[in-house]
Amino acid sequence: MEMKTAFAGTLESGDILVQIAPAEEAGLHIDLESTVAYQFGDQIKKVITETLTSLGIDKAEIKATDKGALDCTIRARVTAAAVRATGKDVWK
């Protein structure tokens, strides 16, 4: 799947800024920066991975800067960034 670099989200409290970029190596490589990474880092990475996998993306570099986002917000931001990066409309 062809991909370009794309962003979604903000750095406001309760949100997450997600950047998706093409990767040279296979797999999803997640760089997570979060004030709650110690407690919820594994869950945040799991939501990101599941969301991208469900969209058919299995090769990407992801940088996520979390400010306390809920799972539903993480899914929405990852989906929006993926749509922008691939041009594939998942809402039709």
C-alpha positions in Angstrom: 0.0 0.0 0.0 1.4 3.4 -1.0 1.7 5.8 1.9 2.8 9.3 2.6 3.5 11.1 5.9 0.3 12.3 7.6 -0.8 13.7 11.0 -4.0 13.7 13.0 -4.9 15.1 16.5 -3.6 17.8 18.8 -1.4 18.3 21.8 -4.4 19.4 23.9 -5.2 17.6 27.2 -7.3 14.5 26.5 -6.1 14.1 22.9 -3.2 12.4 21.0 -1.1 13.6 18.1 -0.5 10.8 15.7 2.0 10.8 12.8 2.1 8.0 10.3 5.0 7.7 7.8 6.2 5.0 5.4 8.6 2.4 6.9 11.6 0.8 5.3 11.2 -2.4 7.3 8.1 -4.6 7.7 6.0 -4.1 10.8 4.5 -1.3 12.8 7.1 0.7 14.6 5.5 2.8 17.4 7.3 5.6 19.1 5.1 6.6 22.1 5.6 9.6 24.2 3.0 9.9 27.0 2.8 11.1 30.5 0.9 8.0 31.4 3.1 5.5 29.4 4.1 3.7 32.5 0.5 2.9 33.4 -1.2 2.7 29.9 1.6 2.5 27.3 0.9 -1.1 26.4 -2.8 -0.4 26.0 -2.2 2.7 23.8 0.2 0.7 21.6 -2.3 -2.1 21.4 -5.1 0.2 20.3 -2.8 1.8 17.6 -1.7 -1.6 16.3 -5.3 -3.1 16.2 -6.6 0.0 14.4 -3.9 0.0 11.8 -4.1 -3.7 11.3 -7.9 -3.5 10.8 -7.3 -0.9 8.1 -4.8 -3.2 6.3 -1.7 -1.3 7.3 1.1 -3.5 8.4 4.2 -1.5 7.5 4.5 2.0 9.0 6.4 4.3 11.4 4.1 5.8 14.0 5.0 8.6 16.4 2.3 9.2 19.0 2.3 12.0 21.5 -0.4 11.2 24.0 -2.0 13.7 26.4 -4.3 11.3 28.2 -6.5 10.3 25.3 -9.2 7.6 25.8 -9.2 4.5 23.5 -12.0 5.9 21.3 -10.0 9.1 20.7 -6.8 7.1 19.9 -8.8 5.0 17.4 -10.3 8.1 15.8 -6.9 9.9 15.4 -5.1 6.8 14.1 -7.9 6.2 11.6 -7.8 9.8 10.4 -4.0 9.8 10.1 -4.2 6.5 8.1 -6.8 7.8 5.7 -4.7 10.9 5.1 -1.5 8.9 4.7 -3.0 6.3 2.2 -5.9 8.2 0.6 -8.1 5.2 1.3 -11.5 6.3 2.5 -12.7 3.9 5.2 -16.0 5.7 5.9 -17.8 4.8 2.6 
